[in-house]
């Protein structure tokens, strides 16, 4: 149908649909008529068979026929007393046959007597033997036409009664009686076809208008004068005019945006360069030149296709060669990292659909160091988690597998409980330090007084302080306020206090003081008069994750090894720094600062 226009295609399609639907209606109605008439025919034949059976029953009940078998009357045809009046009431084209249960024919009204052939193999008799009734349609050699046979079994008479009638269903009369329905269908489809033609014509005009507009726009001709009808297509055409107008305006801004993109590349931390499909240099930013000189042994400031000869870019050259030799069968990108004099540089090459390509050189030294740090931290966490879990498992296995006195069981249960407390604290500390390093922006800020935070810590740790016979001297002025996160500032003073409880010894004193301030910071000290840290240990290491001065003693005291690391990260979150030193008079002293305000963070009330 490609040689026809849109309107003709729609008209032909609608006409074909009408013909198809009309044919479906014709055949459905024909099948429906056949079914209805066949059911009516079966009902009629069954009624006739019942009439014959009723006659046989009445014949035997007549006192005059006592001792006479009704079936014998039919087998000794003609017997006018038995059949004369009965046969006169039957239609001329009706055939009935009386058959005993063995299949022998007693009587057939067409042959005027018995038939020597056994009929038990007939389909209708087989169905009647199984179901009580049976039907079949077949050609009669005797009469030379199709007959519809109905057989019914009457066990009280000991016979089958089969009734047959010529099989012919007249469809013409049926459709003639339903001509109004057919005319209605034709009328509806005709109106629908006219509506299709009308709306198709309107649609075709709109499409032609739209086609003219697109052709003028593509040719660069004036298209503002093109008007569209008031329809959905017309609305679409108006929208397309607006889009074309926007495209024209976009083209005028293209060079400006291109310049912006180049400036963006220039300010990007990644070194970016572009090459044509023929490996001709197009563009490179300054970071590319810088990273390239870090990567290669021979400094260069000239960027062209010769840079692909550097051994460090051999994989990029191989990618291009493979793509040229086997287009479409090889990967279109490569990515790898080169370690060079302590620096880690990522080399990434990407082929574009037109076979032009880019080379990106990125310094990932910090990223690699962070990855290795996370790897080391993961291993440390696994090691730290293994110890309390193993201990708790050992205590529980002892309780389960060995009969122990109640005091011993209580001892092991308490030890298990302590390990679970240690495990819970470790998980909490790991969660806090991870959140500080990777999602610190989730912490909200508010105006807080460090003095009140210290008092909260004193109240929370009162039992531990009393057990260790320790006192806290809070000398921070009550009017000192900072913009801080409550949970993190609490963690600073709580972890420093618990560190002193574990290691400073019994009967010591903790002194917390604000030493000075300037325009940006408050400066604080946190000191105890305990033994301090052995000279053999590095004071800088105490803030590292899982660092312990005395491994065995620290585990026994229940520390996670993350407390001081949390303190350092929390203080850095608040814009400060922390350090530690041994006091000349004995004990350990921490120096830390807190910013008065954090301009880069949004303060919000809880």
Buried (B, 14 or more C-beta within 10 A) or exposed (E): EEEEEEBEBBBEEBEEBBEEEBEEEEEEBBEEBEEEBBEEBBEBBBEBBBBBBEBBEEBBEEEEBEEEBBBEBBBBBEEEEBBEEBEEEBEEEBBBBBBBBEBBBBBBBBEEBBBEEEBBEBBBBBBBBEEEBBBBEBEBEEEEEEBBBBBBBBEEBEBBBBBBBEBEBEEEEBBEEEEEEBEEBEEEBEEEBEEBEEEBBEBBBBBEBBEEBBEBBEEEEEBEEBEBBEBEBBEEBEEBBEEBEEEEEEEEEEEEEEEEEEEEBEEBEBBBBBBEEEBEBEBBBEBBBEBBEBBBEEEEEEBEEEBBEBEBBEBBBBBBEBBEEEEEEBEBEBEEBBEBEEBBBBBBBBBEEEBBBBBBBBBBBEEBEEEEEEEEBEEBBEEBBEBBEEBBEBBBEBBEEEEEEEEEBEBBEEBBEBBBEBBEBBBBBBEBBBBBBEEBEEBBBEEBBBBBBBBBBBEEBEEEBEEBEBEBEBEBEEEBBBBBBBEBBBBBBBBBBBBBBBBBBEEBBBBBBBEEBEEEBBBBBBBBBBBBBEEEBEBEEBBBBBBBBEEEEBBEBBBBBBBBBBBBBBBBBBBBEBEBEBEEEEBBBBBBBBBBBBEEBEBEEE
